[in-house]
Amino acid sequence: MKIDRAVSIIDRLGICLVYPIDNKPEPASLWSAAYPKRKMNWSWDADADPRVAEVWHLRERLARSSDVAYAKWFRGRATFFSLPVFHALLGRLTRAGDLFAGLPHEANEILERLREVSPRSTKELRAEVGLQGKPFESLFTHAMKALWTRLLIVGTGEVPDGAFPSLAVAATEMMFEDSWNARAHVPPEADAKLDEVLARSPLFAKELKKSEKAIRDARRPFDDDDL
């Protein structure tokens, strides 16, 4: 599949995963839209469908582009967004409250590093915030999840910095500066497109509500009300 076709699919769907979950039609995925009659079998042996690996590598090229946005937003899975819908999502999350309230200390540290230089590999970030190795795996995962679900970071491809490539990530405010700065002023057509996507996909709608609730419920450690 060519990247132009993949971008066109993402623009049409608004939000989509890379692969379907258990080959179910909902939520939408790039694979199901591109190959609607073909079940996805996660296999990498000699008999595997070559399109599985093709879409996986395409995921990296799409994340590197500025034509769509990429984040591990839905249940920690690779998720693509059309740019108008991504802008509208930032707007919805912003209306829910302070996007930075209640973030784990480690998440704030990671975000500060990404504000200095973006993108960076996850391997670099682990080292810089002192979360290398198995003992700190859960802390790093928890911090990254908090940043992904609030769309404070985005994926921007991969970095070949070891036996396996590391995901490259950037602060959203650096990578999509225009959308970030205008997150309180979303065009009506972008909001309408997001509503259309959420109406079509209850699972995506549920995920957004979960993120919004986490933001509404979060409080900074030293609110004025505590004084």
Secondary structure, 3 states (H helix, E strand, C coil): CCHHHHHHHHHHHCEEECCCCCCCCCCCEHHHHHCCCCCCCCCCCCCCCHHHHHHHHHHHHHHHCCCEEEEEEECCEEEEEEHHHHHHHHHHHHHHCCCCCCCCHHHHHHHHHHHHCCCEEHHHHHHHCCCCCHHHHHHHHHHHHHHHHCCCEEEEEEECCCCCCEEEEEEHHHHCHHHHHCCCCCCHHHHHHHHHHHHHCHHHHHHHHHHHHHHHHCCCCCCHHHC
